[in-house]
């Protein structure tokens, strides 16, 4: 995904991985990593969302949480964050947005990380 602010271009990508919380752990968990790269520089900011082994992995939830954390690491201001959120939600289709909304209703423990998003996008 590409995002253009008034004076800077960014490239956003995600990566998914399994990880073990401890060496030789019998339970692998899922992780979602968001990378925000500033165009024409080597600057890259990373956000991570880790899935609890009791939770079902959700690609959409992981993307939203890791994007928020990557934007926090990049120390973006609120207008920049709003632009990134808007670009993300327009890049995913209506089906994925409906699925994400349904998942949030079923999983209230995610709500603490996503209250800001809900108010900004009207979900």
MODELLER restraints for C-alpha pairs under 7 A, 6 or more apart:
rsr = mdl.restraints
at = mdl.atoms
rsr.add(forms.Gaussian(group=physical.xy_distance, feature=features.Distance(at['CA:1:A'], at['CA:11:A']), mean=5.82, stdev=0.5))
rsr.add(forms.Gaussian(group=physical.xy_distance, feature=features.Distance(at['CA:1:A'], at['CA:12:A']), mean=5.10, stdev=0.5))
rsr.add(forms.Gaussian(group=physical.xy_distance, feature=features.Distance(at['CA:1:A'], at['CA:13:A']), mean=6.43, stdev=0.5))
rsr.add(forms.Gaussian(group=physical.xy_distance, feature=features.Distance(at['CA:2:A'], at['CA:10:A']), mean=5.74, stdev=0.5))
rsr.add(forms.Gaussian(group=physical.xy_distance, feature=features.Distance(at['CA:2:A'], at['CA:11:A']), mean=4.60, stdev=0.5))
rsr.add(forms.Gaussian(group=physical.xy_distance, feature=features.Distance(at['CA:2:A'], at['CA:12:A']), mean=6.17, stdev=0.5))
rsr.add(forms.Gaussian(group=physical.xy_distance, feature=features.Distance(at['CA:3:A'], at['CA:9:A']), mean=5.88, stdev=0.5))
rsr.add(forms.Gaussian(group=physical.xy_distance, feature=features.Distance(at['CA:3:A'], at['CA:10:A']), mean=5.12, stdev=0.5))
rsr.add(forms.Gaussian(group=physical.xy_distance, feature=features.Distance(at['CA:3:A'], at['CA:11:A']), mean=6.34, stdev=0.5))
rsr.add(forms.Gaussian(group=physical.xy_distance, feature=features.Distance(at['CA:3:A'], at['CA:84:A']), mean=6.64, stdev=0.5))
rsr.add(forms.Gaussian(group=physical.xy_distance, feature=features.Distance(at['CA:3:A'], at['CA:87:A']), mean=6.90, stdev=0.5))
rsr.add(forms.Gaussian(group=physical.xy_distance, feature=features.Distance(at['CA:4:A'], at['CA:10:A']), mean=6.25, stdev=0.5))
rsr.add(forms.Gaussian(group=physical.xy_distance, feature=features.Distance(at['CA:9:A'], at['CA:38:A']), mean=6.32, stdev=0.5))
rsr.add(forms.Gaussian(group=physical.xy_distance, feature=features.Distance(at['CA:9:A'], at['CA:39:A']), mean=5.35, stdev=0.5))
rsr.add(forms.Gaussian(group=physical.xy_distance, feature=features.Distance(at['CA:10:A'], at['CA:36:A']), mean=6.61, stdev=0.5))
rsr.add(forms.Gaussian(group=physical.xy_distance, feature=features.Distance(at['CA:10:A'], at['CA:37:A']), mean=5.60, stdev=0.5))
rsr.add(forms.Gaussian(group=physical.xy_distance, feature=features.Distance(at['CA:10:A'], at['CA:38:A']), mean=4.70, stdev=0.5))
rsr.add(forms.Gaussian(group=physical.xy_distance, feature=features.Distance(at['CA:10:A'], at['CA:39:A']), mean=5.29, stdev=0.5))
rsr.add(forms.Gaussian(group=physical.xy_distance, feature=features.Distance(at['CA:11:A'], at['CA:36:A']), mean=5.80, stdev=0.5))
rsr.add(forms.Gaussian(group=physical.xy_distance, feature=features.Distance(at['CA:11:A'], at['CA:37:A']), mean=5.16, stdev=0.5))
rsr.add(forms.Gaussian(group=physical.xy_distance, feature=features.Distance(at['CA:11:A'], at['CA:38:A']), mean=6.58, stdev=0.5))
rsr.add(forms.Gaussian(group=physical.xy_distance, feature=features.Distance(at['CA:11:A'], at['CA:39:A']), mean=6.79, stdev=0.5))
rsr.add(forms.Gaussian(group=physical.xy_distance, feature=features.Distance(at['CA:12:A'], at['CA:35:A']), mean=5.64, stdev=0.5))
rsr.add(forms.Gaussian(group=physical.xy_distance, feature=features.Distance(at['CA:12:A'], at['CA:36:A']), mean=4.59, stdev=0.5))
rsr.add(forms.Gaussian(group=physical.xy_distance, feature=features.Distance(at['CA:12:A'], at['CA:37:A']), mean=6.36, stdev=0.5))
rsr.add(forms.Gaussian(group=physical.xy_distance, feature=features.Distance(at['CA:13:A'], at['CA:34:A']), mean=5.86, stdev=0.5))
rsr.add(forms.Gaussian(group=physical.xy_distance, feature=features.Distance(at['CA:13:A'], at['CA:35:A']), mean=5.35, stdev=0.5))
rsr.add(forms.Gaussian(group=physical.xy_distance, feature=features.Distance(at['CA:13:A'], at['CA:36:A']), mean=6.77, stdev=0.5))
rsr.add(forms.Gaussian(group=physical.xy_distance, feature=features.Distance(at['CA:14:A'], at['CA:32:A']), mean=6.90, stdev=0.5))
rsr.add(forms.Gaussian(group=physical.xy_distance, feature=features.Distance(at['CA:14:A'], at['CA:33:A']), mean=5.50, stdev=0.5))
rsr.add(forms.Gaussian(group=physical.xy_distance, feature=features.Distance(at['CA:14:A'], at['CA:34:A']), mean=4.54, stdev=0.5))
rsr.add(forms.Gaussian(group=physical.xy_distance, feature=features.Distance(at['CA:14:A'], at['CA:35:A']), mean=6.19, stdev=0.5))
rsr.add(forms.Gaussian(group=physical.xy_distance, feature=features.Distance(at['CA:15:A'], at['CA:32:A']), mean=5.84, stdev=0.5))
rsr.add(forms.Gaussian(group=physical.xy_distance, feature=features.Distance(at['CA:15:A'], at['CA:33:A']), mean=5.14, stdev=0.5))
rsr.add(forms.Gaussian(group=physical.xy_distance, feature=features.Distance(at['CA:15:A'], at['CA:34:A']), mean=6.61, stdev=0.5))
rsr.add(forms.Gaussian(group=physical.xy_distance, feature=features.Distance(at['CA:16:A'], at['CA:31:A']), mean=5.72, stdev=0.5))
rsr.add(forms.Gaussian(group=physical.xy_distance, feature=features.Distance(at['CA:16:A'], at['CA:32:A']), mean=4.65, stdev=0.5))
rsr.add(forms.Gaussian(group=physical.xy_distance, feature=features.Distance(at['CA:16:A'], at['CA:33:A']), mean=6.30, stdev=0.5))
rsr.add(forms.Gaussian(group=physical.xy_distance, feature=features.Distance(at['CA:17:A'], at['CA:30:A']), mean=5.80, stdev=0.5))
rsr.add(forms.Gaussian(group=physical.xy_distance, feature=features.Distance(at['CA:17:A'], at['CA:31:A']), mean=5.22, stdev=0.5))
rsr.add(forms.Gaussian(group=physical.xy_distance, feature=features.Distance(at['CA:17:A'], at['CA:32:A']), mean=6.57, stdev=0.5))
rsr.add(forms.Gaussian(group=physical.xy_distance, feature=features.Distance(at['CA:18:A'], at['CA:28:A']), mean=6.09, stdev=0.5))
rsr.add(forms.Gaussian(group=physical.xy_distance, feature=features.Distance(at['CA:18:A'], at['CA:29:A']), mean=5.49, stdev=0.5))
rsr.add(forms.Gaussian(group=physical.xy_distance, feature=features.Distance(at['CA:18:A'], at['CA:30:A']), mean=4.56, stdev=0.5))
rsr.add(forms.Gaussian(group=physical.xy_distance, feature=features.Distance(at['CA:18:A'], at['CA:31:A']), mean=6.00, stdev=0.5))
rsr.add(forms.Gaussian(group=physical.xy_distance, feature=features.Distance(at['CA:19:A'], at['CA:28:A']), mean=5.46, stdev=0.5))
rsr.add(forms.Gaussian(group=physical.xy_distance, feature=features.Distance(at['CA:19:A'], at['CA:29:A']), mean=5.34, stdev=0.5))
rsr.add(forms.Gaussian(group=physical.xy_distance, feature=features.Distance(at['CA:19:A'], at['CA:30:A']), mean=6.16, stdev=0.5))
rsr.add(forms.Gaussian(group=physical.xy_distance, feature=features.Distance(at['CA:19:A'], at['CA:31:A']), mean=6.84, stdev=0.5))
rsr.add(forms.Gaussian(group=physical.xy_distance, feature=features.Distance(at['CA:20:A'], at['CA:27:A']), mean=6.53, stdev=0.5))
rsr.add(forms.Gaussian(group=physical.xy_distance, feature=features.Distance(at['CA:20:A'], at['CA:28:A']), mean=4.70, stdev=0.5))
rsr.add(forms.Gaussian(group=physical.xy_distance, feature=features.Distance(at['CA:20:A'], at['CA:29:A']), mean=6.11, stdev=0.5))
rsr.add(forms.Gaussian(group=physical.xy_distance, feature=features.Distance(at['CA:29:A'], at['CA:51:A']), mean=6.08, stdev=0.5))
rsr.add(forms.Gaussian(group=physical.xy_distance, feature=features.Distance(at['CA:29:A'], at['CA:52:A']), mean=6.55, stdev=0.5))
rsr.add(forms.Gaussian(group=physical.xy_distance, feature=features.Distance(at['CA:29:A'], at['CA:53:A']), mean=5.44, stdev=0.5))
rsr.add(forms.Gaussian(group=physical.xy_distance, feature=features.Distance(at['CA:30:A'], at['CA:50:A']), mean=6.15, stdev=0.5))
rsr.add(forms.Gaussian(group=physical.xy_distance, feature=features.Distance(at['CA:30:A'], at['CA:51:A']), mean=5.30, stdev=0.5))
rsr.add(forms.Gaussian(group=physical.xy_distance, feature=features.Distance(at['CA:30:A'], at['CA:57:A']), mean=6.71, stdev=0.5))
rsr.add(forms.Gaussian(group=physical.xy_distance, feature=features.Distance(at['CA:31:A'], at['CA:48:A']), mean=6.97, stdev=0.5))
rsr.add(forms.Gaussian(group=physical.xy_distance, feature=features.Distance(at['CA:31:A'], at['CA:49:A']), mean=5.72, stdev=0.5))
rsr.add(forms.Gaussian(group=physical.xy_distance, feature=features.Distance(at['CA:31:A'], at['CA:50:A']), mean=4.56, stdev=0.5))
rsr.add(forms.Gaussian(group=physical.xy_distance, feature=features.Distance(at['CA:31:A'], at['CA:51:A']), mean=6.07, stdev=0.5))
rsr.add(forms.Gaussian(group=physical.xy_distance, feature=features.Distance(at['CA:32:A'], at['CA:48:A']), mean=5.77, stdev=0.5))
rsr.add(forms.Gaussian(group=physical.xy_distance, feature=features.Distance(at['CA:32:A'], at['CA:49:A']), mean=5.15, stdev=0.5))
rsr.add(forms.Gaussian(group=physical.xy_distance, feature=features.Distance(at['CA:32:A'], at['CA:50:A']), mean=6.53, stdev=0.5))
rsr.add(forms.Gaussian(group=physical.xy_distance, feature=features.Distance(at['CA:32:A'], at['CA:62:A']), mean=5.39, stdev=0.5))
rsr.add(forms.Gaussian(group=physical.xy_distance, feature=features.Distance(at['CA:32:A'], at['CA:63:A']), mean=6.60, stdev=0.5))
rsr.add(forms.Gaussian(group=physical.xy_distance, feature=features.Distance(at['CA:32:A'], at['CA:66:A']), mean=6.58, stdev=0.5))
rsr.add(forms.Gaussian(group=physical.xy_distance, feature=features.Distance(at['CA:33:A'], at['CA:46:A']), mean=6.74, stdev=0.5))
rsr.add(forms.Gaussian(group=physical.xy_distance, feature=features.Distance(at['CA:33:A'], at['CA:47:A']), mean=5.72, stdev=0.5))
rsr.add(forms.Gaussian(group=physical.xy_distance, feature=features.Distance(at['CA:33:A'], at['CA:48:A']), mean=4.65, stdev=0.5))
rsr.add(forms.Gaussian(group=physical.xy_distance, feature=features.Distance(at['CA:33:A'], at['CA:49:A']), mean=6.55, stdev=0.5))
rsr.add(forms.Gaussian(group=physical.xy_distance, feature=features.Distance(at['CA:33:A'], at['CA:66:A']), mean=5.98, stdev=0.5))
rsr.add(forms.Gaussian(group=physical.xy_distance, feature=features.Distance(at['CA:34:A'], at['CA:46:A']), mean=5.55, stdev=0.5))
rsr.add(forms.Gaussian(group=physical.xy_distance, feature=features.Distance(at['CA:34:A'], at['CA:47:A']), mean=5.06, stdev=0.5))
rsr.add(forms.Gaussian(group=physical.xy_distance, feature=features.Distance(at['CA:34:A'], at['CA:48:A']), mean=6.41, stdev=0.5))
rsr.add(forms.Gaussian(group=physical.xy_distance, feature=features.Distance(at['CA:34:A'], at['CA:63:A']), mean=6.93, stdev=0.5))
rsr.add(forms.Gaussian(group=physical.xy_distance, feature=features.Distance(at['CA:34:A'], at['CA:66:A']), mean=5.30, stdev=0.5))
rsr.add(forms.Gaussian(group=physical.xy_distance, feature=features.Distance(at['CA:34:A'], at['CA:67:A']), mean=5.62, stdev=0.5))
rsr.add(forms.Gaussian(group=physical.xy_distance, feature=features.Distance(at['CA:34:A'], at['CA:70:A']), mean=6.36, stdev=0.5))
rsr.add(forms.Gaussian(group=physical.xy_distance, feature=features.Distance(at['CA:35:A'], at['CA:44:A']), mean=6.50, stdev=0.5))
rsr.add(forms.Gaussian(group=physical.xy_distance, feature=features.Distance(at['CA:35:A'], at['CA:45:A']), mean=5.69, stdev=0.5))
rsr.add(forms.Gaussian(group=physical.xy_distance, feature=features.Distance(at['CA:35:A'], at['CA:46:A']), mean=4.75, stdev=0.5))
rsr.add(forms.Gaussian(group=physical.xy_distance, feature=features.Distance(at['CA:35:A'], at['CA:47:A']), mean=6.72, stdev=0.5))
rsr.add(forms.Gaussian(group=physical.xy_distance, feature=features.Distance(at['CA:35:A'], at['CA:70:A']), mean=6.87, stdev=0.5))
rsr.add(forms.Gaussian(group=physical.xy_distance, feature=features.Distance(at['CA:36:A'], at['CA:44:A']), mean=5.52, stdev=0.5))
rsr.add(forms.Gaussian(group=physical.xy_distance, feature=features.Distance(at['CA:36:A'], at['CA:45:A']), mean=5.12, stdev=0.5))
rsr.add(forms.Gaussian(group=physical.xy_distance, feature=features.Distance(at['CA:36:A'], at['CA:46:A']), mean=6.49, stdev=0.5))
rsr.add(forms.Gaussian(group=physical.xy_distance, feature=features.Distance(at['CA:36:A'], at['CA:70:A']), mean=6.74, stdev=0.5))
rsr.add(forms.Gaussian(group=physical.xy_distance, feature=features.Distance(at['CA:37:A'], at['CA:43:A']), mean=5.94, stdev=0.5))
rsr.add(forms.Gaussian(group=physical.xy_distance, feature=features.Distance(at['CA:37:A'], at['CA:44:A']), mean=4.35, stdev=0.5))
rsr.add(forms.Gaussian(group=physical.xy_distance, feature=features.Distance(at['CA:37:A'], at['CA:45:A']), mean=6.49, stdev=0.5))
rsr.add(forms.Gaussian(group=physical.xy_distance, feature=features.Distance(at['CA:38:A'], at['CA:44:A']), mean=6.31, stdev=0.5))
rsr.add(forms.Gaussian(group=physical.xy_distance, feature=features.Distance(at['CA:45:A'], at['CA:70:A']), mean=5.63, stdev=0.5))
rsr.add(forms.Gaussian(group=physical.xy_distance, feature=features.Distance(at['CA:45:A'], at['CA:73:A']), mean=6.15, stdev=0.5))
rsr.add(forms.Gaussian(group=physical.xy_distance, feature=features.Distance(at['CA:45:A'], at['CA:74:A']), mean=5.74, stdev=0.5))
rsr.add(forms.Gaussian(group=physical.xy_distance, feature=features.Distance(at['CA:46:A'], at['CA:70:A']), mean=4.81, stdev=0.5))
rsr.add(forms.Gaussian(group=physical.xy_distance, feature=features.Distance(at['CA:46:A'], at['CA:73:A']), mean=6.98, stdev=0.5))
rsr.add(forms.Gaussian(group=physical.xy_distance, feature=features.Distance(at['CA:47:A'], at['CA:66:A']), mean=4.54, stdev=0.5))
rsr.add(forms.Gaussian(group=physical.xy_distance, feature=features.Distance(at['CA:47:A'], at['CA:67:A']), mean=6.10, stdev=0.5))
rsr.add(forms.Gaussian(group=physical.xy_distance, feature=features.Distance(at['CA:47:A'], at['CA:69:A']), mean=4.55, stdev=0.5))
rsr.add(forms.Gaussian(group=physical.xy_distance, feature=features.Distance(at['CA:47:A'], at['CA:70:A']), mean=3.81, stdev=0.5))
rsr.add(forms.Gaussian(group=physical.xy_distance, feature=features.Distance(at['CA:48:A'], at['CA:66:A']), mean=4.70, stdev=0.5))
rsr.add(forms.Gaussian(group=physical.xy_distance, feature=features.Distance(at['CA:48:A'], at['CA:69:A']), mean=6.72, stdev=0.5))
rsr.add(forms.Gaussian(group=physical.xy_distance, feature=features.Distance(at['CA:49:A'], at['CA:62:A']), mean=5.47, stdev=0.5))
rsr.add(forms.Gaussian(group=physical.xy_distance, feature=features.Distance(at['CA:49:A'], at['CA:65:A']), mean=5.88, stdev=0.5))
rsr.add(forms.Gaussian(group=physical.xy_distance, feature=features.Distance(at['CA:49:A'], at['CA:66:A']), mean=5.04, stdev=0.5))
rsr.add(forms.Gaussian(group=physical.xy_distance, feature=features.Distance(at['CA:51:A'], at['CA:57:A']), mean=6.36, stdev=0.5))
rsr.add(forms.Gaussian(group=physical.xy_distance, feature=features.Distance(at['CA:60:A'], at['CA:100:A']), mean=6.20, stdev=0.5))
rsr.add(forms.Gaussian(group=physical.xy_distance, feature=features.Distance(at['CA:61:A'], at['CA:100:A']), mean=6.91, stdev=0.5))
rsr.add(forms.Gaussian(group=physical.xy_distance, feature=features.Distance(at['CA:65:A'], at['CA:113:A']), mean=6.84, stdev=0.5))
rsr.add(forms.Gaussian(group=physical.xy_distance, feature=features.Distance(at['CA:71:A'], at['CA:81:A']), mean=6.73, stdev=0.5))
rsr.add(forms.Gaussian(group=physical.xy_distance, feature=features.Distance(at['CA:101:A'], at['CA:123:A']), mean=6.97, stdev=0.5))
rsr.add(forms.Gaussian(group=physical.xy_distance, feature=features.Distance(at['CA:104:A'], at['CA:110:A']), mean=6.83, stdev=0.5))
